[in-house]
Amino acid sequence: MTTPPLTVTAPDTRPPLRYIAIEGPIGVGKTALATRLAQRWSMQTLFDTSADNPFLERFYRDTTRHALSAQLHFALQRESHARRVAALRADDVPLVTDVLAQKSDLLARLTLGADELPLYRALAARLDAAAPPPDLVVYLQATPEVLFARIQKRANPVELQIPDAYLRALCDSYNEFFYHYDDAPVLTVGAEHLNPQDSDDDLALIAGRIETMRGRKEFFVKGTSL
C-alpha cells in the first residue's frame, strides 16, 4: 500500500480585506504587526509619522505647556495621512496602516485645557481631509505596566520621558474611544502575551482571527475563545 504524499497548505497570501488599520497606545506593537501582515498578504504599508513631530520631546517633558503646539502638528500629520489613504484606496491598493485616520481628537481631549480644545477643534476642522474608514480596525490592548516595559526595552530617549500618569490616561482614552467607535468593525486583541514580530505562530493567530471575523466587534485574547 502506497502512502499518499503529505500535503502542506501554505497561508493564503491574498489579503482578506482591502484596508486594515492597526491602532492602540504607544509601545503596544502597531507598526510591527502592520509590517508583518503586509508581508503576509502583499499589502501596501502606510506608517504613522507622529514620531517626526518636532514638539513631541517637549510635550512629553511638559504636557501642559506644549500640548497645543504638539496637537496642532498632529492634526497636520493626520491630514496628510488621510489624503494618502484616500489616494491609495481610490486606486484600490490593498493597504495596512498603523494609525487610524479617523482617530479624531482622542489625544487632544486628553491633553488640552478647556480654553484650548475649542480652538484646536476649529483649526483641525479646516484641515479635515475625508478618508474612507477601514474595512477593519485591529485595536491592540495592553496594560500600562506592559507598555512601560516595552518602552524601556526599546530605549527611545524621547519615549522614555513619557510620564506614568499620561500613559495610564492614554490607555483609558483608547478604551473609551473604541467602546463608542462604530465607523468600522473592530477586532480588539489582548497584546500582552502576543509577539507577532518574532513569532510566526502568534502572527498566524491574529491573521486567522482577521480572516474569520464576521461581526462588528470581536475580542481575542491568546488562549481563550472570547
C-alpha positions as CSV (number, residue, x, y, z in Angstrom):
1,M,0.0,0.0,0.0
2,T,1.4,3.3,-1.1
3,T,1.3,6.2,1.4
4,P,-0.2,9.3,-0.1
5,P,2.1,12.3,-0.2
6,L,1.9,14.7,2.6
7,T,0.1,17.9,1.6
8,V,1.2,21.1,3.3
9,T,-1.2,24.1,2.9
10,A,0.6,27.4,2.8
11,P,-1.1,30.5,4.3
12,D,-3.3,32.4,1.9
13,T,-1.3,35.3,0.6
14,R,-4.3,37.2,-0.7
15,P,-5.4,40.0,1.6
16,P,-8.8,39.1,3.2
17,L,-9.6,42.8,3.3
18,R,-8.5,45.8,1.3
19,Y,-7.9,48.3,4.1
20,I,-6.8,47.4,7.6
21,A,-5.8,49.9,10.3
22,I,-3.9,48.8,13.4
23,E,-4.4,51.0,16.5
24,G,-3.5,51.3,20.1
25,P,-1.3,53.2,22.6
26,I,2.4,53.8,22.2
27,G,4.5,50.7,22.7
28,V,1.7,48.2,22.0
29,G,3.2,46.9,18.7
30,K,1.2,48.5,16.0
31,T,4.0,49.0,13.5
32,A,5.4,45.5,14.0
33,L,2.0,43.9,13.4
34,A,1.2,46.1,10.4
35,T,4.6,45.3,8.8
36,R,4.2,41.5,9.2
37,L,0.5,41.5,8.0
38,A,1.6,43.5,4.9
39,Q,4.3,40.9,4.2
40,R,1.9,38.0,4.7
41,W,-0.7,39.4,2.4
42,S,1.3,41.5,0.0
43,M,-0.3,44.8,1.1
44,Q,1.0,48.4,0.9
45,T,2.0,49.9,4.2
46,L,1.4,53.5,5.3
47,F,3.0,54.3,8.7
48,D,2.3,56.8,11.3
49,T,4.6,59.9,11.3
50,S,3.9,61.2,14.8
51,A,7.4,60.5,15.9
52,D,8.5,63.2,13.5
53,N,6.5,65.8,15.4
54,P,9.1,68.5,16.4
55,F,7.2,69.3,19.6
56,L,7.0,65.7,20.8
57,E,10.0,65.7,23.1
58,R,9.0,69.0,24.7
59,F,5.4,67.7,25.0
60,Y,6.5,64.6,27.0
61,R,8.6,66.8,29.3
62,D,5.8,69.2,30.0
63,T,2.5,68.0,28.6
64,T,0.5,71.1,29.7
65,R,2.8,73.7,28.3
66,H,3.4,72.1,24.9
67,A,0.1,70.3,24.3
68,L,-1.5,72.7,21.9
69,S,1.5,73.0,19.6
70,A,2.0,69.2,19.6
71,Q,-1.7,68.5,18.9
72,L,-1.8,71.1,16.0
73,H,1.2,69.4,14.4
74,F,-0.5,66.0,14.9
75,A,-3.6,67.4,13.1
76,L,-1.4,68.4,10.1
77,Q,0.1,64.9,10.1
78,R,-3.3,63.2,10.2
79,E,-4.5,65.4,7.3
80,S,-1.5,64.3,5.2
81,H,-2.1,60.6,6.2
82,A,-5.8,60.8,5.4
83,R,-5.1,62.2,1.9
84,R,-2.6,59.4,1.2
85,V,-5.1,56.8,2.4
86,A,-7.8,58.3,0.1
87,A,-5.5,58.2,-2.9
88,L,-4.4,54.6,-2.3
89,R,-8.0,53.5,-1.8
90,A,-9.1,55.3,-4.9
91,D,-6.6,53.1,-6.8
92,D,-7.8,50.0,-4.9
93,V,-4.4,49.3,-3.4
94,P,-4.5,46.7,-0.6
95,L,-3.5,48.8,2.4
96,V,-2.5,48.2,6.1
97,T,-1.6,51.2,8.3
98,D,-0.5,51.6,11.9
99,V,-2.8,54.6,12.6
100,L,-6.5,55.3,12.2
101,A,-7.1,58.4,10.2
102,Q,-10.5,58.8,11.9
103,K,-8.9,58.9,15.4
104,S,-10.1,62.5,15.5
105,D,-9.1,64.4,18.6
106,L,-8.6,61.5,21.0
107,L,-5.2,62.9,22.1
108,A,-6.4,66.5,22.1
109,R,-9.2,65.7,24.5
110,L,-6.7,64.1,26.8
111,T,-4.1,66.9,26.9
112,L,-5.8,70.2,26.1
113,G,-7.4,72.6,28.5
114,A,-11.0,73.7,28.3
115,D,-9.9,77.0,26.7
116,E,-7.6,75.3,24.1
117,L,-9.7,72.4,23.0
118,P,-12.3,74.6,21.1
119,L,-9.5,76.4,19.3
120,Y,-7.8,73.2,18.3
121,R,-11.1,71.7,17.0
122,A,-11.8,74.8,15.0
123,L,-8.4,74.7,13.3
124,A,-8.4,71.0,12.9
125,A,-11.7,71.0,11.2
126,R,-10.3,73.2,8.5
127,L,-7.6,70.6,7.9
128,D,-10.1,67.7,7.7
129,A,-9.4,65.5,4.7
130,A,-12.0,62.8,4.0
131,A,-10.6,59.3,4.0
132,P,-12.7,56.1,3.8
133,P,-13.0,54.2,7.0
134,P,-11.1,50.9,7.2
135,D,-12.6,47.6,6.4
136,L,-11.3,46.6,9.8
137,V,-9.6,48.2,12.8
138,V,-7.4,45.9,14.9
139,Y,-7.2,47.5,18.3
140,L,-4.2,46.3,20.3
141,Q,-4.6,46.5,24.1
142,A,-2.1,46.2,26.9
143,T,-1.7,47.4,30.5
144,P,0.3,50.5,31.2
145,E,2.8,48.3,33.0
146,V,3.4,46.2,29.9
147,L,3.7,49.3,27.8
148,F,6.2,50.8,30.1
149,A,8.3,47.7,30.0
150,R,8.3,47.7,26.2
151,I,9.1,51.4,26.0
152,Q,12.1,50.8,28.4
153,K,13.3,47.9,26.3
154,R,13.4,49.9,23.0
155,A,15.1,52.8,24.9
156,N,14.0,55.6,22.7
157,P,15.2,58.8,24.5
158,V,12.0,60.7,23.7
159,E,9.7,57.9,24.7
160,L,11.5,57.4,28.0
161,Q,10.3,60.8,29.1
162,I,6.6,59.8,28.9
163,P,5.0,60.4,32.4
164,D,3.3,57.5,34.1
165,A,0.1,59.4,34.5
166,Y,-0.1,60.3,30.9
167,L,0.4,56.7,29.7
168,R,-2.3,55.5,32.1
169,A,-4.7,58.2,30.9
170,L,-3.9,57.3,27.3
171,C,-4.8,53.7,27.8
172,D,-8.2,54.8,29.3
173,S,-8.8,57.2,26.4
174,Y,-8.2,54.5,23.8
175,N,-10.6,52.1,25.6
176,E,-13.3,54.8,25.8
177,F,-12.7,55.8,22.1
178,F,-13.1,52.2,20.8
179,Y,-16.0,51.5,23.1
180,H,-18.0,54.1,21.2
181,Y,-16.3,53.8,17.8
182,D,-18.7,52.4,15.1
183,D,-17.4,53.6,11.8
184,A,-15.8,50.2,11.0
185,P,-15.6,46.7,12.5
186,V,-13.2,46.4,15.4
187,L,-11.2,43.4,16.5
188,T,-9.8,44.1,19.9
189,V,-6.7,42.0,20.6
190,G,-5.1,41.5,24.0
191,A,-1.5,42.1,23.0
192,E,0.2,41.4,26.4
193,H,1.1,37.8,25.6
194,L,1.5,38.1,21.8
195,N,4.7,38.8,19.9
196,P,3.8,38.7,16.2
197,Q,7.0,40.4,15.3
198,D,9.1,37.4,16.3
199,S,6.6,34.6,16.5
200,D,5.1,33.1,13.3
201,D,2.5,31.3,15.5
202,D,1.3,34.5,17.1
203,L,1.1,36.2,13.8
204,A,-0.9,33.3,12.4
205,L,-3.3,33.5,15.4
206,I,-4.1,37.2,14.7
207,A,-4.2,36.7,11.0
208,G,-6.7,33.8,11.5
209,R,-9.0,36.0,13.6
210,I,-8.9,38.7,11.0
211,E,-9.8,36.2,8.2
212,T,-12.7,34.7,10.1
213,M,-14.1,37.8,11.8
214,R,-17.8,38.3,10.8
215,G,-19.3,40.6,13.4
216,R,-18.9,44.3,14.1
217,K,-16.9,43.9,17.3
218,E,-14.9,40.9,18.5
219,F,-12.3,40.3,21.2
220,F,-9.3,38.0,21.1
221,V,-7.0,37.0,24.0
222,K,-4.5,34.3,23.4
223,G,-5.5,31.1,25.0
224,T,-9.2,32.0,25.2
225,S,-12.2,31.8,22.9
226,L,-13.7,35.2,23.5
